[in-house]
Amino acid sequence: MADKFFELAFTPSVLEAQERYFGRTYEMPEPGGDTPLGPAEAAFIASRDSFYIASTGETGWPYVQHRGGPAGFCRVLSPNEIAFADYRGNRQMVSTGNLAANDKVCLFLMDYPDRRRLKILGRAEVLDAREHPELVAEVAGPENAGVTERLFRIRVVTYDWNCPKYITPRYTEAEIAEMSASAT
């Protein structure tokens, strides 16, 4: 676990809960700077075809939304920055609106077959695709440039790999077909 993740997630209330239920707390690191993504994190992000993004609205309530696309639709632009294209949808604009008031997000990326998950804490901004054609080309690619309405650009603050203990393996149709083909 990255030290910065401890610093942000393990609040006094969390430490109290750890003490109450486990008789101990995690040793807290010294406050530090942002945690850049490494090669393992970049490769994991590039292989995902979906993730969940949480934001918080002005009422204080959290909101979680699923985002999906072809594997690699969420691009690592640098060790401290990721982005993804936002396409036409149901036009509720909840995440977009939430981020106008509070730029903090949590991304939850799953690999069900291999029982791995990556949590990313960051600060997001929503960009109008019409004003950033070069970023649209980099993130959405030519096949999706015409349907991209917005871009979400996220400055990665920190991340954490989670324990696989209770992740139930699940498979996509393509993964099942591949396994079936290799079994014959």
C-alpha positions in Angstrom: 0.0 0.0 0.0 1.3 3.4 -0.9 2.1 5.7 2.1 -0.1 8.4 0.6 -3.0 6.0 0.5 -2.6 5.3 4.2 -2.4 9.1 4.9 -5.7 9.8 3.1 -7.8 6.7 3.9 -6.8 5.9 7.4 -8.5 8.8 9.2 -8.7 8.9 13.0 -12.1 7.1 12.9 -10.6 4.3 10.7 -7.7 3.9 13.1 -10.2 3.7 16.0 -12.1 1.0 14.2 -8.9 -0.9 13.6 -8.0 -0.7 17.3 -11.5 -1.7 18.4 -11.8 -4.7 16.1 -8.2 -5.9 15.8 -6.5 -4.5 18.8 -4.0 -2.7 16.7 -3.7 0.0 14.0 -1.5 0.3 11.0 1.6 2.3 11.5 1.1 5.6 9.9 3.8 6.9 7.6 5.1 10.4 7.5 3.0 12.7 5.3 4.3 12.7 1.8 3.7 13.6 -1.8 1.6 12.0 -4.5 2.3 8.4 -5.4 3.1 8.0 -9.2 1.8 4.9 -11.0 4.4 2.3 -11.8 4.7 -0.1 -14.7 2.5 -2.7 -13.1 -0.2 -0.2 -12.4 0.0 1.2 -16.0 -0.2 -2.3 -17.5 -3.2 -3.2 -15.3 -5.0 0.0 -16.3 -4.3 -0.6 -20.0 -5.7 -4.1 -19.8 -9.1 -3.1 -18.2 -12.3 -2.8 -20.2 -14.2 -1.2 -17.3 -14.0 0.3 -13.9 -16.1 2.1 -11.3 -15.7 5.8 -10.5 -17.0 7.4 -7.3 -17.6 11.1 -6.7 -19.4 13.1 -4.1 -22.2 15.5 -4.7 -23.0 18.8 -3.0 -25.4 17.0 -0.7 -22.5 15.0 0.7 -23.8 11.7 -0.8 -21.4 9.5 -2.7 -22.2 8.4 -6.3 -20.6 5.4 -8.1 -20.8 5.0 -11.8 -19.6 2.2 -14.1 -17.4 3.2 -17.1 -16.6 0.8 -19.9 -15.1 0.5 -23.3 -12.5 -1.5 -25.2 -9.5 -2.7 -23.2 -7.2 0.3 -22.6 -10.0 2.9 -23.0 -8.6 4.5 -19.8 -5.2 5.8 -20.8 -2.2 6.4 -18.7 -0.9 9.7 -19.9 2.0 9.9 -17.4 2.8 8.3 -14.0 0.6 11.0 -12.4 -2.2 11.3 -14.9 -4.8 9.1 -16.5 -7.7 10.0 -18.8 -10.7 8.5 -20.5 -13.3 9.7 -23.0 -16.9 10.3 -22.0 -19.4 9.3 -24.7 -23.1 10.1 -25.1 -25.1 8.4 -22.4 -28.3 8.9 -20.5 -27.5 12.6 -20.0 -27.9 12.6 -16.3 -24.4 14.2 -15.8 -24.1 13.2 -12.2 -20.4 12.6 -12.1 -19.7 15.6 -14.3 -21.8 17.9 -12.0 -20.3 16.4 -8.9 -16.8 17.1 -10.2 -17.6 20.8 -10.7 -18.1 21.1 -7.0 -15.6 18.5 -5.6 -12.8 17.2 -7.8 -12.0 14.2 -5.6 -12.6 10.7 -7.1 -11.9 7.1 -6.4 -11.5 4.6 -9.2 -12.0 0.9 -8.6 -10.5 -1.3 -11.3 -11.2 -5.1 -11.2 -9.7 -8.1 -12.7 -12.1 -10.8 -11.7 -10.5 -13.9 -13.4 -7.1 -13.2 -11.7 -8.7 -11.8 -8.5 -6.9 -8.5 -8.5 -8.2 -5.0 -7.8 -6.6 -1.5 -7.9 -8.0 1.5 -6.1 -6.9 5.0 -7.3 -7.5 8.2 -5.5 -7.3 11.3 -7.6 -8.4 14.7 -8.5 -10.5 14.9 -11.7 -11.4 17.6 -14.2 -14.0 17.3 -17.0 -12.9 18.8 -20.3 -15.2 19.7 -23.2 -14.0 17.5 -26.1 -14.6 20.3 -28.6 -11.9 22.4 -26.9 -9.3 19.6 -26.7 -9.1 17.8 -30.0 -5.5 16.7 -29.5 -6.4 15.0 -26.2 -9.5 13.4 -27.8 -7.2 12.0 -30.5 -4.8 10.6 -27.8 -7.5 9.2 -25.5 -10.5 8.2 -27.7 -8.7 7.4 -30.9 -10.1 8.1 -34.4 -12.8 5.4 -34.1 -14.5 7.2 -31.1 -13.5 10.8 -31.7 -16.9 11.7 -33.2 -18.9 10.4 -30.2 -16.7 11.8 -27.5 -18.4 14.7 -25.7 -16.1 15.1 -22.7 -12.8 13.9 -21.3 -12.1 13.0 -17.7 -8.5 13.8 -16.8 -7.4 12.6 -13.4 -4.3 13.6 -11.5 -3.4 10.4 -9.6 -2.8 11.2 -5.9 -2.2 7.6 -4.8 -3.3 4.0 -5.2 -3.6 0.7 -3.4 -3.7 -2.9 -4.5 -6.3 -4.8 -2.5 -6.3 -8.3 -1.1 -7.8 -11.0 -3.4 -9.3 -13.1 -0.6 -13.0 -12.5 -1.4 -13.0 -11.7 -5.1 -15.2 -14.1 -6.9 -13.7 -15.0 -10.3 -16.0 -13.9 -13.1 -15.4 -14.1 -16.9 -16.5 -12.2 -20.0 -18.0 -14.0 -22.9 -14.7 -13.5 -24.8 -12.7 -15.1 -21.9 -15.1 -18.1 -21.7 -14.8 -18.6 -25.5 -11.0 -18.4 -25.3 -10.9 -20.9 -22.5 -13.3 -23.2 -24.3 -11.3 -23.1 -27.5 -8.0 -23.8 -25.7 -9.6 -26.8 -23.9 -10.5 -28.6 -27.1 
